[in-house]
Amino acid sequence: MDIERLIGERARSIDASGIRRAFELGASLEDPVNLSIGQPDFPVPEVMKRAAIEAIQRDRNGYTLTQGIAELRVACQARLSLDLGWPDDTPVAVTSGTSGALNLLALALLDPGDEIIFGDPYFPMYPVLAKLTGARAVIADTYPDCRLTAERVEPLITDRTKLVLLNSPSNPSGVVARQEDCVELLDLCRRRNVLLVSDEIYDEFTFEDGRTATDSAGKPAAPSPGRVDGSHDDMLVVRGFGKTYGATGWRMGYAAGPAALITEILKLQQYTFVCAPSMAQWGCLASFEADMSAEVADYAERRDLVCDALGEVTELARPCGAFYAFPRIPERLGLTATEFMERCVERAVIVIPGGIFSRADTHMRISYATDRAKLERGLGEIVDLMRG
């Protein structure tokens, strides 16, 4: 049978070769310094492990309600109320990861020919959301500071624009939005009747110098358009548990916002994911008891190592959250990021070239979610290569 003939254009339009090539090049290395993985290097908190194990032992292994168990939804609502000041009855959908939430959102909103706006550099899934739905990805250039602003977005809005997607802290740059930019973006989207979606999967991994906003109690907090009065009626917030608590394989996230949109997301979830993993829901319920401040502080120190080392040989927008940096490949080297990545692999260091996250192959993503000794070793090799 000619299977190739049967494969649809949707699948053919998606190219994963760049990421695959980086991993293939590193697969044969002995004791590599892997700075490519977006996976926290700390264990899931014990309180979450115990809760998930107890759920399994108590036979909580079947389907849950499509929207998630009531206890977890109430806990998410309480977190949003405490953090953003949103009403404690804001509709919430518990999803199979934040990726699940974004997929369902795209299916709920985008028809063929509709448009979605996001910044360049971007998380690789964002343009794929357009391809999966027949929509058009409209990409705003945010170099060199990697900030998505209303000034950059407004000229791109047309009568086919359905949503603007903000990711802060950002993957791949680690840049955290300024609160004034969040306010202006939401104001623009309100005026143009476009949905603003705030992808906040790394919200808890915002370092002190990125916590320039305040929560409902007046404490330092990560900037978010959700902090604007009445924003719960006009935008969607997407958050998750995987990155914050090292539980990426649990595939747990949630979306909150306008009731009409959450209803459609849940309708689509019923016929796709059905529900988020049941035992992981109970495990994530316990996450609200976990204190991750020590892990966040440790990552902030690693961020400083990266910035101090690379700041001497190249330029990069200062990361204030997540666990990534996105340095530029020095122009004087005459190399694309892909070519520079290959030279790094020759020194047993694995990074991801910027062309995976951008229309330009001029930067590379470094993940510092790795052993500190290996991080220092890898930075030494990268700095040496950048010095030429």
C-alpha positions as CSV (number, residue, x, y, z in Angstrom):
1,M,0.0,0.0,0.0
2,D,1.2,3.5,-0.8
3,I,0.7,5.1,2.6
4,E,2.6,8.3,1.5
5,R,-0.2,9.0,-1.0
6,L,-2.8,8.8,1.8
7,I,-1.2,11.3,4.2
8,G,-3.1,14.5,4.4
9,E,-1.8,18.0,3.7
10,R,-2.3,19.0,7.3
11,A,0.3,16.6,8.5
12,R,2.6,17.3,5.5
13,S,2.5,21.0,6.3
14,I,4.1,20.5,9.7
15,D,7.9,20.2,9.8
16,A,9.6,18.9,12.9
17,S,12.9,18.2,11.3
18,G,14.9,21.0,13.0
19,I,14.2,19.7,16.5
20,R,14.7,16.1,15.4
21,R,18.1,17.0,13.9
22,A,19.4,18.6,17.1
23,F,18.4,15.5,19.1
24,E,19.8,13.1,16.5
25,L,23.2,14.9,16.5
26,G,23.3,14.6,20.3
27,A,22.2,11.0,20.5
28,S,25.6,9.5,19.9
29,L,27.5,11.8,22.3
30,E,29.0,10.4,25.5
31,D,28.2,12.4,28.6
32,P,26.9,15.5,26.7
33,V,26.0,18.8,28.2
34,N,22.3,18.9,27.2
35,L,21.1,22.5,27.2
36,S,18.2,21.7,24.9
37,I,15.4,20.3,27.1
38,G,12.6,22.3,28.5
39,Q,12.2,19.9,31.4
40,P,12.8,21.0,35.0
41,D,15.6,19.0,36.7
42,F,14.0,18.8,40.1
43,P,11.6,16.1,41.3
44,V,7.8,16.4,41.7
45,P,7.1,17.6,45.3
46,E,6.4,14.7,47.7
47,V,2.9,16.1,48.6
48,M,1.9,15.8,44.9
49,K,3.4,12.3,44.5
50,R,1.5,11.1,47.6
51,A,-1.8,12.6,46.4
52,A,-1.5,10.9,43.0
53,I,-0.5,7.6,44.5
54,E,-3.3,7.7,47.0
55,A,-5.8,8.5,44.1
56,I,-4.6,5.4,42.3
57,Q,-4.8,3.2,45.4
58,R,-8.3,4.6,46.1
59,D,-9.4,3.6,42.6
60,R,-9.8,7.1,41.3
61,N,-8.6,5.8,37.9
62,G,-11.7,6.3,35.7
63,Y,-13.0,9.2,33.7
64,T,-13.7,12.4,35.5
65,L,-16.1,15.1,34.4
66,T,-14.9,16.6,31.2
67,Q,-14.2,20.0,32.9
68,G,-12.2,18.3,35.7
69,I,-12.8,17.3,39.2
70,A,-14.7,19.9,41.2
71,E,-12.0,20.1,43.9
72,L,-9.3,21.1,41.4
73,R,-11.5,23.6,39.6
74,V,-12.3,25.3,42.9
75,A,-8.6,25.4,43.8
76,C,-7.7,26.9,40.4
77,Q,-10.5,29.5,40.8
78,A,-9.2,30.4,44.3
79,R,-5.6,30.8,42.9
80,L,-6.9,33.1,40.2
81,S,-8.9,35.1,42.7
82,L,-5.9,35.5,45.0
83,D,-3.5,36.2,42.3
84,L,-5.4,38.2,39.6
85,G,-8.4,39.3,41.6
86,W,-10.8,37.4,39.4
87,P,-14.2,36.3,40.7
88,D,-14.0,33.0,42.5
89,D,-16.7,31.6,40.2
90,T,-14.7,32.3,37.0
91,P,-15.3,29.3,34.6
92,V,-12.3,26.9,34.5
93,A,-11.5,24.0,32.2
94,V,-9.0,21.5,33.4
95,T,-7.1,20.3,30.3
96,S,-4.5,17.8,29.2
97,G,-1.6,20.2,29.6
98,T,-1.5,23.8,28.4
99,S,-0.9,22.4,24.9
100,G,-4.3,20.7,25.2
101,A,-5.9,24.0,26.2
102,L,-4.3,25.8,23.3
103,N,-5.3,23.2,20.8
104,L,-8.9,23.3,22.0
105,L,-8.9,27.0,22.0
106,A,-7.8,27.1,18.3
107,L,-10.4,24.6,17.4
108,A,-13.1,26.6,19.1
109,L,-12.2,30.0,17.6
110,L,-10.4,29.6,14.3
111,D,-12.0,28.8,10.9
112,P,-10.1,28.6,7.6
113,G,-8.9,32.1,6.7
114,D,-9.1,33.4,10.2
115,E,-5.9,35.0,11.7
116,I,-3.9,34.5,14.9
117,I,-1.2,37.0,15.9
118,F,1.8,36.2,18.1
119,G,5.4,37.4,18.5
120,D,8.6,36.2,16.8
121,P,10.4,34.4,18.5
122,Y,7.6,32.0,19.4
123,F,6.9,28.7,21.0
124,P,6.9,26.2,18.0
125,M,3.3,25.1,18.6
126,Y,1.9,28.5,17.9
127,P,2.2,28.5,14.1
128,V,1.0,24.9,14.1
129,L,-2.3,26.0,15.7
130,A,-2.9,27.9,12.5
131,K,-2.0,25.0,10.3
132,L,-4.2,22.6,12.2
133,T,-7.2,24.8,11.7
134,G,-6.6,26.2,8.2
135,A,-6.1,29.7,9.8
136,R,-3.3,32.1,9.0
137,A,-0.4,32.8,11.4
138,V,0.4,36.6,11.5
139,I,3.8,37.1,13.2
140,A,4.9,40.2,14.9
141,D,8.7,40.9,14.9
142,T,9.8,41.5,18.5
143,Y,13.5,41.6,18.0
144,P,15.8,42.6,19.7
145,D,13.9,42.9,23.1
146,C,11.5,40.0,22.5
147,R,8.5,42.0,23.8
148,L,5.0,41.8,22.3
149,T,3.5,45.2,22.5
150,A,0.3,46.9,21.3
151,E,2.4,49.1,19.0
152,R,3.7,46.0,17.2
153,V,0.4,44.2,17.1
154,E,-2.0,46.9,16.1
155,P,-0.9,47.3,12.4
156,L,-1.3,43.5,12.0
157,I,-5.0,43.3,13.0
158,T,-7.5,42.8,10.3
159,D,-11.2,41.9,10.2
160,R,-10.2,38.3,10.1
161,T,-8.1,38.5,13.3
162,K,-9.6,36.3,16.0
163,L,-6.9,36.2,18.7
164,V,-3.6,37.6,19.9
165,L,-1.4,35.2,21.8
166,L,0.9,36.5,24.6
167,N,3.5,34.2,26.2
168,S,5.1,35.6,29.4
169,P,7.5,34.4,30.8
170,S,8.5,33.5,27.3
171,N,9.7,30.3,25.7
172,P,12.3,30.6,24.1
173,S,13.6,33.9,25.4
174,G,12.7,33.9,29.1
175,V,11.6,37.5,28.7
176,V,8.8,38.7,31.0
177,A,6.3,41.2,29.8
178,R,6.0,44.7,31.4
179,Q,2.7,45.3,33.1
180,E,2.1,48.5,31.0
181,D,2.5,46.3,27.8
182,C,-0.1,43.9,29.2
183,V,-2.6,46.7,29.9
184,E,-2.1,48.2,26.4
185,L,-2.5,44.8,24.7
186,L,-5.7,44.1,26.5
187,D,-7.0,47.6,25.7
188,L,-6.2,47.1,22.0
189,C,-7.9,43.7,21.9
190,R,-11.0,45.0,23.6
191,R,-11.3,47.9,21.2
192,R,-10.9,45.6,18.2
193,N,-13.0,42.8,19.5
194,V,-10.1,40.3,19.4
195,L,-9.5,37.7,22.1
196,L,-6.3,38.1,24.1
197,V,-4.9,34.8,25.2
198,S,-2.2,34.9,28.0
199,D,-0.1,31.7,28.0
200,E,1.3,31.8,31.5
201,I,2.7,28.2,31.9
202,Y,5.8,29.7,33.5
203,D,4.0,32.2,35.7
204,E,5.4,30.7,39.0
205,F,8.8,30.7,37.5
206,T,9.1,34.5,37.4
207,F,12.2,35.7,39.2
208,E,12.2,38.7,41.6
209,D,13.4,41.2,38.9
210,G,10.5,40.1,36.7
211,R,7.9,40.4,39.5
212,T,7.2,44.1,38.7
213,A,3.4,43.9,39.1
214,T,1.3,43.2,42.3
215,D,-1.3,40.6,43.1
216,S,-4.7,41.3,44.7
217,A,-3.0,41.4,48.1
218,G,-0.4,43.9,47.0
219,K,2.5,41.5,46.9
220,P,5.1,41.4,44.0
221,A,3.8,39.3,41.1
222,A,4.4,38.4,37.5
223,P,2.9,40.9,35.1
224,S,-0.3,39.7,33.4
225,P,-3.2,41.3,31.4
226,G,-5.4,39.3,33.8
227,R,-4.6,42.0,36.5
228,V,-6.7,44.5,34.6
229,D,-10.1,45.1,36.2
230,G,-12.8,43.0,34.5
231,S,-10.3,41.2,32.3
232,H,-11.9,37.8,33.1
233,D,-14.8,38.7,30.7
234,D,-12.5,39.6,27.8
235,M,-9.5,37.3,27.8
236,L,-8.3,33.7,28.4
237,V,-5.6,32.8,30.9
238,V,-3.9,29.4,30.3
239,R,-1.7,28.0,33.1
240,G,-0.2,24.6,33.9
241,F,1.4,22.4,36.5
242,G,4.1,20.6,34.5
243,K,6.9,23.2,34.4
244,T,6.3,24.7,37.9
245,Y,6.3,21.3,39.7
246,G,8.5,19.2,37.5
247,A,5.4,17.1,36.4
248,T,5.5,17.7,32.7
249,G,4.6,14.0,32.0
250,W,1.4,14.4,33.9
251,R,0.0,16.6,31.2
252,M,-2.0,18.9,33.4
253,G,-3.1,22.5,32.6
254,Y,-6.2,24.7,32.8
255,A,-7.8,27.6,31.0
256,A,-10.0,30.3,32.6
257,G,-12.1,33.1,31.2
258,P,-15.4,33.9,29.5
259,A,-18.1,31.3,30.1
260,A,-19.1,31.1,26.4
261,L,-15.6,30.2,25.4
262,I,-15.0,27.7,28.2
263,T,-18.2,26.0,27.2
264,E,-17.0,25.5,23.6
265,I,-13.5,24.3,24.8
266,L,-15.2,21.7,27.0
267,K,-17.5,20.6,24.2
268,L,-14.4,19.9,22.1
269,Q,-12.5,18.3,24.9
270,Q,-15.4,15.9,25.4
271,Y,-14.8,14.5,21.9
272,T,-11.0,14.6,21.9
273,F,-9.1,14.3,25.2
274,V,-12.3,13.4,27.1
275,C,-10.7,14.6,30.3
276,A,-7.3,15.3,31.9
277,P,-5.7,12.2,33.6
278,S,-7.7,11.4,36.7
279,M,-4.9,10.6,39.1
280,A,-2.9,13.6,38.0
281,Q,-5.8,15.8,38.7
282,W,-5.8,14.7,42.4
283,G,-2.0,15.0,42.4
284,C,-2.2,18.6,41.1
285,L,-4.8,19.5,43.7
286,A,-2.0,19.1,46.3
287,S,0.3,21.4,44.3
288,F,-1.3,24.4,46.0
289,E,0.3,23.2,49.2
290,A,3.8,23.0,47.7
291,D,6.4,25.8,48.1
292,M,8.6,26.1,45.1
293,S,10.4,29.3,46.1
294,A,13.8,27.5,46.7
295,E,13.7,26.0,43.2
296,V,12.8,29.4,41.6
297,A,15.6,31.1,43.5
298,D,18.1,28.4,42.4
299,Y,17.1,28.9,38.7
300,A,17.5,32.7,39.1
301,E,21.1,32.1,40.1
302,R,21.6,29.9,37.1
303,R,20.1,32.6,34.9
304,D,22.7,35.0,36.3
305,L,25.5,32.5,35.4
306,V,24.2,32.4,31.8
307,C,23.8,36.2,31.5
308,D,27.2,36.9,33.1
309,A,29.0,34.4,30.7
310,L,27.2,35.3,27.5
311,G,27.0,39.0,28.1
312,E,30.7,39.3,27.5
313,V,30.5,37.8,24.0
314,T,27.1,38.4,22.5
315,E,23.7,40.2,23.1
316,L,20.6,38.7,24.6
317,A,17.4,40.0,26.0
318,R,17.5,39.5,29.8
319,P,15.4,36.5,30.8
320,C,13.5,37.2,34.0
321,G,11.5,33.9,34.1
322,A,11.2,30.3,32.8
323,F,14.6,28.7,32.4
324,Y,15.7,29.7,29.0
325,A,18.0,32.3,27.4
326,F,18.0,33.2,23.7
327,P,21.4,34.7,22.8
328,R,22.3,36.0,19.3
329,I,25.0,34.2,17.3
330,P,27.6,36.9,16.9
331,E,27.4,38.2,13.3
332,R,31.2,38.4,13.0
333,L,31.2,34.5,13.0
334,G,29.3,34.4,9.7
335,L,27.3,31.4,11.0
336,T,23.6,30.6,11.1
337,A,22.3,29.3,14.4
338,T,22.0,25.8,12.9
339,E,25.7,25.9,11.9
340,F,26.7,27.2,15.3
341,M,24.6,24.4,16.9
342,E,26.6,21.8,14.9
343,R,29.8,23.3,16.2
344,C,28.5,23.0,19.8
345,V,27.6,19.4,19.2
346,E,31.2,18.8,18.1
347,R,32.1,19.9,21.7
348,A,29.4,17.7,23.2
349,V,27.0,20.6,24.0
350,I,23.4,20.4,22.7
351,V,21.4,23.6,22.1
352,I,18.4,24.3,19.9
353,P,18.9,26.7,16.9
354,G,16.7,29.7,16.7
355,G,15.1,28.8,13.4
356,I,12.9,26.4,15.4
357,F,11.4,29.3,17.3
358,S,11.6,32.0,14.7
359,R,11.6,33.0,11.0
360,A,15.2,34.0,11.5
361,D,18.0,31.5,12.3
362,T,20.1,34.1,14.2
363,H,19.8,33.1,17.8
364,M,19.8,29.8,19.8
365,R,17.8,28.6,22.8
366,I,19.7,27.5,25.9
367,S,17.9,25.7,28.7
368,Y,19.6,26.1,32.0
369,A,17.4,23.4,33.6
370,T,20.4,21.2,34.1
371,D,23.1,20.3,36.7
372,R,25.1,23.5,37.5
373,A,28.5,21.9,36.9
374,K,27.4,20.8,33.4
375,L,25.8,24.2,32.8
376,E,29.2,25.9,33.6
377,R,31.0,23.5,31.4
378,G,28.6,24.1,28.5
379,L,28.7,27.8,28.9
380,G,32.5,27.7,28.7
381,E,32.4,25.9,25.4
382,I,29.8,28.2,24.0
383,V,31.7,31.3,25.1
384,D,34.9,29.9,23.5
385,L,33.1,29.3,20.2
386,M,31.5,32.8,20.2
387,R,34.9,34.4,20.8
388,G,35.8,32.7,17.5
